[in-house]
Amino acid sequence: MGSASHHSVVHQQFDGQAAAYLTSAVHADGADLDQIVLIAGGLRPEMALDLGCGGGHVSYRLSPYAGRVVAYDLSPSMVAMVAGEADRRGLTNIVARQGAVEQIPYPDQSFDLVVTRYSAHHWYDFATGLSEARRVLKKSGQAVFIDVVSPGVPLLDGWLQTLELLRDPSHVYNRSAAEWQAMVISAGFRPAERFHAKLHIDFGSWVKRMNTPAAHVTAIRSLQEKAGRDVADYFKFEADGSFTIDTMILVADAI
């Protein structure tokens, strides 16, 4: 107990769940993917990086608009699954590689476009991951950061982090939009556009996708039942445990 590194915990959580992320409706669809297509269609990157690719849905969408797409993830099983799915779809310009965001194995200014979607809240070292994303991005390039964001209110933030961690021990931290903005600037980006949305979470598929232990599922439901009105109203807790969270798309230029 307590002997595994964070990266090992991520491996344990995701290596057996690759197929679930490929078929997950939350990950396979969404207006944020349409936004990525619009950006890629205008930029037409020669090289694009899907950072923390998960089920590969960003890579599949980028493929028609990029010369080459690197699908990069810490989980070997995710990487293998994306490689196989890309081959099945005939997307020959997708290259799947395994590794950590804190040490991306590409030279400076390798990519015209870097995208990360629902990955950053798992990063062991968020600041280093952002710095690496900036390092491998060309000076004329763009980055697109998509993630769940915390409300920026201590009461609500505490609830969000607790629910996330009970569901998935590889969870690190959901940052607020203000925290994202400040850290992206510190890493050498200039924020260009920011979009906010609400994401409905179906409780049953949410815990099944991560194979959440029954005791943790019970703890989450117990907490929801004891939530005060301001918390319950904000997250729109439903009878079956489903709820709603905040998401953000942050588009930034390299400077």
Stockholm file with secondary structure:
# STOCKHOLM 1.0

chainA/1-255         MGSASHHSVVHQQFDGQAAAYLTSAVHADGADLDQIVLIAGGLRPEMALDLGCGGGHVSYRLSPYAGRVVAYDLSPSMVAMVAGEADRRGLTNIVARQGAVEQIPYPDQSFDLVVTRYSAHHWYDFATGLSEARRVLKKSGQAVFIDVVSPGVPLLDGWLQTLELLRDPSHVYNRSAAEWQAMVISAGFRPAERFHAKLHIDFGSWVKRMNTPAAHVTAIRSLQEKAGRDVADYFKFEADGSFTIDTMILVADAI
#=GR chainA/1-255 SS CCCSCHHHHHHHHHTTCHHHHHHCHHHHCCHHHHHHHHHHHHHCCSEEEEETCTTSHHHHHHGGGCSEEEEEESCHHHHHHHHHHHHHHTCTTEEEEECCTTSCSSCTTCEEEEEEESCGGGCSSHHHHHHHHHHTEEEEEEEEEEEEEBCSCHHHHHHHHHHHHHHCTTCCCCCBHHHHHHHHHHTTEEEEEEEEEEEEECHHHHHHHTTCCHHHHHHHHHHHHHCCHHHHHHHTCCTTSCEEEEEEEEEEEEC
#=GC SS_cons         CCCSCHHHHHHHHHTTCHHHHHHCHHHHCCHHHHHHHHHHHHHCCSEEEEETCTTSHHHHHHGGGCSEEEEEESCHHHHHHHHHHHHHHTCTTEEEEECCTTSCSSCTTCEEEEEEESCGGGCSSHHHHHHHHHHTEEEEEEEEEEEEEBCSCHHHHHHHHHHHHHHCTTCCCCCBHHHHHHHHHHTTEEEEEEEEEEEEECHHHHHHHTTCCHHHHHHHHHHHHHCCHHHHHHHTCCTTSCEEEEEEEEEEEEC
//
